[in-house]
Amino acid sequence: MKLRHILSAVLAATIGLSAGTALADDHEGDSLIQEITERGVLRACHAEALPWGIKDPKTGEWVGSDVEAANHLAETMGVKAEHVDTAWATLIPSLETGKCDIVMAPMFATPERAMKVLFADPAGFESMSIAVSADSGITSYADLDVDGKSVAVISGTADESFSNRYFKKAEVKPSVTDKLATVFLEVASKRADAVLTDTSTLHRMVKENAPMKLMVLGGDPLNPQGYSYAVRPGEYHFINFVNIWQKFIAREGLKEMWHNKFTQE
């Protein structure tokens, strides 16, 4: 009987130790806040999208509402912000390889991406729209989705994925670039019939680049959904902090202020 009790006690202790080890393993790597504070720098990845983030051609510095947000997030943590250059196609790889700690770009939270990253609560909601040459004769989505027509998008983006699903006949032409102007120039130079990207960016690019002679195609905006910041899988402490911080900046009116700063007429 004594031996049985001893074996039972050893078994119970072993199970408890195993459970504790498994629990520790589950949370191994959930240490990004500590890493950032010890390093003294928060590294945020950006990709060009207006008004969230774009490289100022005069200074070479990142500017935009998400750049302001990254600066405030770093300040909240008591560290400096480092703005990391990435393209849309390399946002997730840059995060996965540790080039940055967080993606702070308006990245659509898709199921495919959620298999690779941990998304924060939506930072906002956006849709997609299309621009064509003003003299193209194209007045509807149906006019565009025919054989012989083409749509320019940036490679590796949600724009490309959506276009491949949405257009049944028009050719989708992805450009490997980190410059927004590239895909708009494809249309202005008649190398493509249309450009598709997020609605905010598209309207602003058309308005600010009148010499391109582009117009926004009529019709309801396409593919409305939320966009979110993202971190590496397993960093639940950090993502919880980011979610609480997002509620704070919204409540304090900072989010609206940053948005208005970069959407002034």
N, C-alpha and C positions, 0 to 999 in steps of 0.2 A: 504494500500500500504506500509506504514511504517513497519507494522508487517511482511509483506511478505519479504521486504528487510532485516529486522533483521533476520528472519528465514533463508533466503538464505545465509547471512553472517555467521551465526552460523554453517549451514550445510557445507559451504565451509571450514570453519576453522576446523571442525570435520574431514572432509575428508583429509585435509592437515595433521592434527595431526596423523590420522590413517596411512596415507602413510609414514609419517616420522617414526612412531613407527615400521611399517612393515620393513622399510629399516634398521632401527637399529637392529631389530630382525634378519634380514638376515645376518648381519655382527657380531652378537653377538658371541663371541668365537674366532673371528679373531684377537687374541691378543697374539699369541705365541711368537712373537719377544719380546714384552714387558715382558712377563713372563720369558723368557730365560735371558734377560738382567738384570732383577731385581734379579733373582736367582743367576746369575753369572756363570751358568753352562749350557752347551748344552749336552743333553743326547742322544747319538746315539746308536741304536741297531745294533748289528752285528750277523751274522751267518756264520759258516765256509764255505768258498769257496776260492779257490786259483785263482789268486793272490790278490783277493780283501780283504780278511780278514781271519785270522786264529790265534788261540791261540799259542803263542810260548811255547813249552813244558818246556823250560829251565827257563823262567821268569814268565810264567802265564799271560803275557801281550798280548793284541791284536796287531798284525802287519799286514800290507797289504796296498794296494793302497787306499782302501776306509777308512782305519784308518787314513792314512796321510791326506786324503780329509777332514775327520771329524775334525781333529786337525786344519786344515787351516780354515775351515768354522767357528769354534769356535773362532779362533784368529781374523777373520774378524769381528765377532760380539763383540769382546772385552771381551770374557768370556773364561772359561776353558772347555775342552772337557772331558766328562765322557763316557767311552765305556762300554755299557751294554751287558752282556751275554744273548743271546737268541738262540734258535734252529730255524730251518726253519719253523717248525710247529707252533711256538709261536711268530713269528715276528709281525704279524698283531694284535693278542691279546695283546701283550706287548705294542704296539702303542696305541691301543684302551683304555687300562686301565691306560695310562699315565706313564708307566714304562720308556718310552723314548719319546723324542720329534720328532725324525725322524728315519726312517729305512735307514741305509746306508750300504746296502748289494745289490748284483746284482739280485734284485727281478724282475722277468718277469712281465711286466705290462699287466695282463690279464683282460678281462671284468669282471670276477668274483671278482677279487681283487679290481677293480676300483669301485665296489659297496660299498666297505668298507673303502677305503682310497683315498687320493688325491695324484696322481702321479706327480712327476716333469717331465720335458723333459727328454728323454732317456739319461742316462749317458754313454751308449754304446750299442753294439749289440752282441748277442751271439747265439749259437746253442747248440744242444745236440748231444752226441755221445755215443757209446757203447764199452765196453771192455769185453773180454772173456779170458778164460784160453788159453794159447798158444798151449796146446795139446788137445783142445776140439774138433777140427775138424770143428768148426763153422767158416765159411768164409764169410757169408752174412747175411743180416737182415732176408732173407727168411729162412735160415737154423735155425735161432733162434726162429722164430715165428711158432713153431709147438707144438703139444701136448707133455707134459712131460718136456718141457724146462721152465726155470724160470729166471726172471730179478729182480735184487735187486735194490731198490731205497730207498731214505730217506723219511719217512712218512711226509705228510703235505706239500710236495714241488710241484712245477710245474712239476718236473720230474715224480712224481707219477701220476699226472693228465694226462700228455701227454702219459705215458706208458699205462694207462688204456684205452685210446682212440686208441692208435697206434697198440698195440698187440692184435690180434684176438684169438690166441690160446695159446701162452706162458703165464705162470702164472706170475703176478706181485707181488713181495714180498717186501712190505714196512717194513722198520726197524725204530722203534721209537728211534732216536738217534740224537745227535748234533755233532757227530764225523764222518768226511768223511771216515776215514779208515774203519769204521764198514762195509759199504756196499761193499768195495773192498775185505775185508777179507772174506765176504760171498762167493765170487767167488773163491778166492785163496784156500779156504778150501773145495770147491766143494759143498757147501750148496746151491749155486745158479749157474746158467750157465752164467750169464752176469750181468753187472752193467751199469746203464744209469745215466748220469749226464751231466752238461754243458761241452762243448768241451774243454775249457781251463783247467778246473780242472781235467778232465779225462786224458788228455795227460800228464799233469804234474805228477799226481799220478802214472801213469803207468811207467813213466820215472824214478821217484825218488824211486820207490819200486820194483826194479828188482827181488828180491827174491820171490815176489808173482807170477812171471812168467805169467803176463797178457799181452795181446796185444789189440791194438785198432782195432775194427772191420772195415773192408773196406766198402766204400760206402759214399755217400754224407752226410754231417752233417744234422741232423734232426731239424725241428722246429725252424728255425732262427727267431729271434724277438728281440725287444729292451728290455733293463732292466733299471729300474729307482729307484731313491730314493722315499720315500713316507712319507706323514704326515697325521694327522687326517683330516677328512672332515671339510671344512669351513675355513681352515687356508690359505686363498688366498694370504694374504700379505706375509706370510712366504714362500710359494711355489714360488711366484714371485721373492722374494729375492734369493732363492736357484737357480732358473733358470738363473738369471743374474750373480750370482756368478759362476755357471758352465761355462758360456761363458767366463768369466774373466780367470778362471784357464786354460781353453783350449787355449785361446789366448796367455797367458803368458808361455805356455809350461809346466806348472806344472803337468797337468794331465798325459801327456806323460812321464814326468820324474818319477812320482810315479809308473806308470805302469812298466816302464823299471827297476826300482829299485827292483821289486819283480818278474821279469821274466828273470833275467840274467841267462845265462847258467852256 
